[in-house]
Amino acid sequence: MFDKLEDLLIRFEELMSSLSEPDVANDPERFRKLMKEQSDLTPIVEAYKEYKQCKQNIEDSLAMLEEETDEELKELAKEELNDSKARVEELENKLKILLLPKDPNDEKNVIVEIRAGAGGDEAALFAAEIYRMYVHYVESRRWKVELMECEEIGIGGMKSVTFMITGQGAYSVMKYESGVHRVQRIPATESGGRIHTSTITVAVMPEAEEVDVQIDEKDVRIDVMRASGNGGQCVNTTDSAVRLTHYPTGIVIYSQTEKSQLQNKDKAFALLRAKLYDIECQKAHDAEAEARRSQIGTGDRSEKIRTYNFPQGRVTDHRINLTLYKLDKIMNGDIQEIIDALIAADQAMKLSRMSEEG
């Protein structure tokens, strides 16, 4: 590990030297790549420099304890020694996590697709609530959310809703939300007061650039039509809706959230690219079955990941056996505690797997 850290330190110094060259800004592409690499390496290099300083402090404190006769100074050296030892342990763990292989999609924006599953209207109502939960969470992080497509039902529910989240590292956080979300509660339409169980599915896909996915125009049929639906935020009244049919996969995309046909077409193609890229990512995960099993958040879309129990006011994430009794706050977008716990569990799994291989 430390050989690798020394190599990264050397590389970081090379980057700083390259960035200080007078003509580097004349090549925007090279400048962007250098800045990106420097940004990626900065947290590792800072932690490693602090680690080396703490190791030096330990040596200095031990030398002082051997040489010093003044009891007060010896006591100070002991405190410094204990503090530095504790910090070295913390930094070793931090460096192990920082050196874990990065998911190449982690820095990407995401497209999230929520679909009502079992439970009819109640599932559609819950899908709308989970959509609002994510919107509140995105706003709390000062990210942006943009509606791409949705199919509403008359009572305020959504059979499906697709939206884009734009923000630094959005995929690294939101990828843990993929899977089946289950709700247990008494529906408003239930006269007998019985608790029902309904489900929705959430798919989180990294945004795909045109360089990530090549789409042959001959493979896509484009239909233009008037937007339709129950009204509300998802529908407009102009002849601008666009439907794409991708022949090789059978994927159909319908976009009607914008007033302009061109904007709807752009959104539809962005969603198609994301879906095709997601298929490729899933194939790669399937090919690395063992690696896939060792990760949280990249598993089977049919996996039941979380239950929202309204009568008991609790939310349980089944992947890490985490139960929180703050359902109201969570439904209002306060999901950071769950995501932090999932990230920590994912890192612990990967570290354990690395130590087994090592």
C-alpha positions as CSV (number, residue, x, y, z in Angstrom):
1,M,0.0,0.0,0.0
2,F,2.8,2.5,0.9
3,D,4.7,1.9,-2.3
4,K,1.5,2.8,-4.2
5,L,1.1,5.9,-2.0
6,E,4.6,7.0,-2.7
7,D,4.0,6.6,-6.4
8,L,0.8,8.7,-6.1
9,L,2.7,11.4,-4.2
10,I,5.3,11.6,-7.0
11,R,2.5,11.7,-9.6
12,F,0.8,14.5,-7.7
13,E,4.0,16.6,-7.7
14,E,4.4,16.0,-11.5
15,L,0.8,17.2,-11.9
16,M,1.4,20.4,-9.9
17,S,4.5,21.0,-12.0
18,S,2.6,20.5,-15.3
19,L,-0.2,22.8,-14.1
20,S,2.2,25.6,-13.3
21,E,3.6,25.6,-16.9
22,P,2.7,28.9,-18.7
23,D,1.2,27.3,-21.8
24,V,-0.9,24.6,-20.1
25,A,-4.1,26.8,-20.4
26,N,-3.7,26.9,-24.2
27,D,-4.8,23.3,-24.4
28,P,-8.2,23.2,-22.6
29,E,-8.6,19.4,-22.9
30,R,-5.2,18.7,-21.4
31,F,-5.8,21.3,-18.7
32,R,-9.2,19.7,-17.8
33,K,-7.6,16.2,-17.6
34,L,-4.8,17.5,-15.4
35,M,-7.1,19.3,-13.1
36,K,-9.4,16.3,-12.8
37,E,-6.5,14.0,-11.9
38,Q,-5.2,16.6,-9.4
39,S,-8.6,16.9,-7.8
40,D,-8.9,13.1,-7.6
41,L,-5.5,12.7,-6.0
42,T,-5.7,15.6,-3.5
43,P,-7.6,13.8,-0.7
44,I,-5.2,10.8,-0.9
45,V,-2.1,13.0,-0.9
46,E,-3.3,15.2,1.9
47,A,-4.1,12.1,4.1
48,Y,-0.8,10.5,3.2
49,K,1.2,13.6,4.1
50,E,-0.6,13.9,7.4
51,Y,0.1,10.2,8.0
52,K,3.9,10.7,7.4
53,Q,3.9,13.7,9.7
54,C,2.2,11.7,12.4
55,K,4.8,8.9,12.0
56,Q,7.5,11.5,12.4
57,N,5.8,12.8,15.5
58,I,5.8,9.3,17.0
59,E,9.6,9.0,16.4
60,D,10.2,12.5,17.8
61,S,8.1,11.7,20.9
62,L,9.8,8.4,21.6
63,A,13.3,10.1,21.3
64,M,12.2,12.8,23.7
65,L,11.0,10.2,26.2
66,E,14.4,8.5,26.1
67,E,16.4,11.7,26.4
68,E,14.3,14.1,28.5
69,T,14.6,14.2,32.3
70,D,12.0,16.9,32.9
71,E,8.8,15.2,34.0
72,E,6.5,17.8,32.6
73,L,8.1,17.7,29.2
74,K,8.0,13.8,29.3
75,E,4.3,14.0,30.1
76,L,3.7,16.3,27.0
77,A,5.7,13.8,24.9
78,K,3.5,11.0,26.1
79,E,0.4,12.9,25.1
80,E,1.8,13.7,21.7
81,L,2.8,10.0,21.3
82,N,-0.7,8.7,22.2
83,D,-2.4,11.3,20.0
84,S,-0.2,10.6,17.0
85,K,-0.6,6.8,17.4
86,A,-4.4,7.2,17.4
87,R,-4.4,9.5,14.4
88,V,-2.0,7.1,12.5
89,E,-4.6,4.3,12.9
90,E,-7.4,6.5,11.7
91,L,-5.4,7.6,8.7
92,E,-4.4,4.1,7.8
93,N,-8.1,3.2,7.6
94,K,-8.9,6.3,5.7
95,L,-6.1,5.7,3.2
96,K,-7.3,2.1,2.6
97,I,-10.8,3.4,1.8
98,L,-9.4,6.2,-0.5
99,L,-7.3,3.6,-2.4
100,L,-10.4,1.3,-3.1
101,P,-11.0,1.0,-6.8
102,K,-13.4,3.8,-7.9
103,D,-16.6,3.1,-9.8
104,P,-16.0,5.0,-13.1
105,N,-19.6,6.2,-13.0
106,D,-19.5,7.7,-9.5
107,E,-19.0,11.3,-10.6
108,K,-21.8,11.1,-13.2
109,N,-25.2,12.7,-13.0
110,V,-28.1,10.1,-12.7
111,I,-31.4,9.3,-14.3
112,V,-33.8,7.8,-11.8
113,E,-36.8,5.8,-12.9
114,I,-39.6,5.0,-10.3
115,R,-42.3,2.5,-11.3
116,A,-45.4,1.4,-9.3
117,G,-45.3,-2.3,-8.7
118,A,-47.8,-4.5,-6.8
119,G,-50.6,-2.7,-5.1
120,G,-52.5,-0.7,-7.8
121,D,-53.4,2.8,-6.9
122,E,-51.7,2.6,-3.5
123,A,-48.4,1.7,-5.2
124,A,-48.8,4.7,-7.6
125,L,-49.4,7.0,-4.6
126,F,-46.3,5.6,-2.9
127,A,-44.3,6.1,-6.1
128,A,-45.3,9.8,-6.1
129,E,-44.3,10.1,-2.4
130,I,-40.9,8.5,-3.0
131,Y,-40.4,10.8,-5.9
132,R,-41.1,13.8,-3.6
133,M,-38.7,12.3,-1.0
134,Y,-35.9,12.3,-3.6
135,V,-36.7,15.8,-4.7
136,H,-36.4,17.1,-1.1
137,Y,-33.2,15.2,-0.7
138,V,-31.7,16.6,-3.9
139,E,-32.7,20.1,-2.9
140,S,-31.1,19.7,0.5
141,R,-27.8,18.9,-1.2
142,R,-28.2,21.9,-3.6
143,W,-28.3,19.6,-6.6
144,K,-30.8,20.0,-9.5
145,V,-33.7,17.8,-10.4
146,E,-35.3,17.8,-13.8
147,L,-38.4,15.9,-14.7
148,M,-38.1,13.8,-17.8
149,E,-41.2,11.7,-18.1
150,C,-44.1,10.7,-15.9
151,E,-47.5,8.9,-16.1
152,E,-49.9,10.2,-13.4
153,I,-53.2,8.8,-12.1
154,G,-56.1,11.1,-11.2
155,I,-55.7,10.8,-7.4
156,G,-52.2,12.2,-7.2
157,G,-50.2,9.1,-7.8
158,M,-47.7,8.2,-10.5
159,K,-47.6,4.9,-12.4
160,S,-44.1,5.9,-13.4
161,V,-41.8,8.9,-13.2
162,T,-38.3,9.5,-14.6
163,F,-36.1,12.4,-13.6
164,M,-32.5,13.5,-13.9
165,I,-30.4,14.5,-10.9
166,T,-27.5,16.8,-11.7
167,G,-24.8,17.2,-9.0
168,Q,-21.2,16.4,-8.1
169,G,-21.0,12.6,-7.4
170,A,-24.7,12.1,-7.7
171,Y,-24.3,8.4,-8.9
172,S,-21.9,7.6,-6.0
173,V,-24.7,8.4,-3.6
174,M,-27.9,7.6,-5.4
175,K,-26.8,4.1,-6.8
176,Y,-27.7,2.6,-3.4
177,E,-31.4,3.4,-4.0
178,S,-31.8,0.9,-6.9
179,G,-34.2,-2.0,-6.1
180,V,-37.7,-2.7,-4.7
181,H,-39.1,-0.4,-2.0
182,R,-42.0,-1.8,0.0
183,V,-44.6,0.2,1.9
184,Q,-46.9,-1.2,4.7
185,R,-49.8,1.0,5.7
186,I,-53.6,1.4,5.7
187,P,-54.5,3.0,2.3
188,A,-56.8,6.0,2.2
189,T,-59.1,3.9,0.0
190,E,-59.3,1.1,2.5
191,S,-62.6,1.2,4.5
192,G,-61.8,-1.9,6.7
193,G,-58.7,-0.4,8.3
194,R,-56.4,-3.3,7.1
195,I,-52.7,-2.8,6.5
196,H,-51.7,-3.4,2.9
197,T,-48.3,-4.1,1.4
198,S,-47.4,-2.4,-1.9
199,T,-44.2,-2.1,-3.8
200,I,-42.4,0.2,-6.2
201,T,-39.2,-0.3,-8.1
202,V,-36.4,2.3,-8.4
203,A,-33.8,2.1,-11.1
204,V,-30.8,4.5,-10.8
205,M,-28.8,4.9,-14.1
206,P,-25.7,6.9,-14.7
207,E,-26.2,9.6,-17.3
208,A,-24.5,8.5,-20.5
209,E,-22.7,10.9,-22.8
210,E,-22.7,10.4,-26.6
211,V,-19.2,9.0,-26.3
212,D,-20.4,6.3,-23.9
213,V,-23.1,5.0,-26.2
214,Q,-23.3,5.1,-29.9
215,I,-26.9,5.0,-31.3
216,D,-27.4,4.3,-34.9
217,E,-30.2,6.5,-36.3
218,K,-31.4,3.6,-38.4
219,D,-32.1,1.7,-35.1
220,V,-34.6,4.3,-33.8
221,R,-38.1,5.3,-35.0
222,I,-39.2,8.8,-33.9
223,D,-42.9,9.5,-33.6
224,V,-44.3,13.0,-32.8
225,M,-47.7,13.5,-31.2
226,R,-49.8,15.6,-28.9
227,A,-49.1,15.3,-25.2
228,S,-51.8,13.5,-23.2
229,G,-52.5,12.6,-19.6
230,N,-54.4,13.7,-16.5
231,G,-52.9,17.1,-16.5
232,G,-50.7,18.6,-13.8
233,Q,-47.0,19.1,-13.7
234,C,-46.2,16.3,-16.2
235,V,-48.3,17.3,-19.2
236,N,-48.5,20.2,-21.7
237,T,-51.0,20.9,-24.4
238,T,-48.9,21.4,-27.6
239,D,-48.1,19.0,-30.4
240,S,-44.6,18.4,-29.0
241,A,-44.5,14.9,-27.4
242,V,-41.9,12.6,-28.8
243,R,-41.8,8.8,-28.7
244,L,-38.6,6.8,-29.5
245,T,-38.6,3.1,-30.4
246,H,-35.2,1.4,-30.3
247,Y,-35.5,-1.6,-32.6
248,P,-32.6,-3.8,-31.3
249,T,-33.8,-3.7,-27.7
250,G,-37.5,-2.9,-27.9
251,I,-37.0,0.0,-25.5
252,V,-39.7,2.7,-26.0
253,I,-39.2,6.2,-24.6
254,Y,-42.0,8.8,-24.4
255,S,-41.2,12.4,-23.6
256,Q,-43.7,15.2,-23.2
257,T,-42.6,17.4,-20.3
258,E,-41.3,20.2,-22.4
259,K,-43.2,22.6,-24.7
260,S,-40.7,22.2,-27.4
261,Q,-40.5,19.1,-29.6
262,L,-36.7,19.5,-29.9
263,Q,-36.3,19.6,-26.1
264,N,-38.5,16.5,-25.7
265,K,-36.5,14.8,-28.4
266,D,-33.2,15.6,-26.5
267,K,-34.6,14.3,-23.3
268,A,-35.9,11.1,-24.9
269,F,-32.4,10.4,-26.4
270,A,-30.7,11.2,-23.1
271,L,-33.0,8.6,-21.4
272,L,-32.4,6.1,-24.2
273,R,-28.6,6.5,-23.9
274,A,-28.9,6.0,-20.1
275,K,-30.9,2.8,-20.5
276,L,-28.6,1.4,-23.1
277,Y,-25.5,2.3,-21.0
278,D,-27.2,0.7,-18.0
279,I,-27.7,-2.5,-19.9
280,E,-24.0,-2.6,-20.7
281,C,-23.1,-1.9,-17.1
282,Q,-25.4,-4.7,-15.9
283,K,-23.8,-7.1,-18.4
284,A,-20.4,-6.1,-17.0
285,H,-21.6,-6.8,-13.4
286,D,-23.0,-10.1,-14.4
287,A,-19.7,-11.1,-16.0
288,E,-18.0,-10.3,-12.6
289,A,-20.5,-12.2,-10.5
290,E,-18.2,-12.4,-7.5
291,A,-17.4,-8.7,-7.5
292,R,-21.1,-7.9,-7.8
293,R,-22.0,-10.0,-4.8
294,S,-19.4,-8.1,-2.7
295,Q,-21.0,-4.8,-3.4
296,I,-24.1,-3.0,-2.1
297,G,-26.1,-1.0,-4.5
298,T,-25.3,-2.7,-7.8
299,G,-27.3,-5.9,-7.3
300,D,-30.4,-7.3,-8.8
301,R,-33.2,-4.8,-9.6
302,S,-35.7,-7.2,-8.2
303,E,-34.1,-7.2,-4.8
304,K,-36.3,-5.9,-2.0
305,I,-34.0,-3.3,-0.4
306,R,-36.2,-1.3,2.0
307,T,-39.5,-1.3,3.9
308,Y,-41.4,1.8,5.0
309,N,-43.8,0.8,7.8
310,F,-46.2,3.6,8.5
311,P,-48.2,2.2,11.5
312,Q,-44.9,1.7,13.4
313,G,-43.2,4.8,11.9
314,R,-40.1,2.9,10.9
315,V,-37.9,2.4,7.9
316,T,-35.8,-0.7,7.5
317,D,-33.0,-1.2,5.0
318,H,-32.7,-5.0,4.6
319,R,-29.2,-5.0,3.1
320,I,-27.6,-3.8,6.2
321,N,-30.3,-4.5,8.8
322,L,-30.7,-0.8,9.6
323,T,-34.0,0.3,11.2
324,L,-34.7,3.9,11.9
325,Y,-37.9,5.2,13.7
326,K,-38.1,8.5,11.9
327,L,-40.4,7.7,8.9
328,D,-41.8,11.3,8.7
329,K,-38.4,12.8,8.4
330,I,-37.2,10.2,5.9
331,M,-40.3,10.7,3.7
332,N,-39.5,14.4,3.8
333,G,-36.0,13.7,2.2
334,D,-33.9,13.1,5.3
335,I,-32.2,9.9,3.9
336,Q,-28.5,10.9,4.4
337,E,-28.2,8.6,7.5
338,I,-29.3,5.6,5.5
339,I,-27.0,6.4,2.6
340,D,-24.0,7.0,4.8
341,A,-24.6,3.6,6.5
342,L,-24.8,1.9,3.1
343,I,-21.6,3.6,1.9
344,A,-19.8,2.5,5.1
345,A,-21.1,-1.1,4.8
346,D,-20.1,-1.2,1.1
347,Q,-16.6,0.1,1.9
348,A,-16.2,-2.4,4.7
349,M,-17.2,-5.3,2.4
350,K,-14.7,-4.2,-0.2
351,L,-11.9,-3.8,2.3
352,S,-12.7,-7.3,3.7
353,R,-12.6,-8.7,0.2
354,M,-9.3,-7.0,-0.5
355,S,-7.7,-8.4,2.7
356,E,-8.9,-11.9,1.8
357,E,-7.4,-11.6,-1.7
358,G,-4.2,-10.1,-0.2
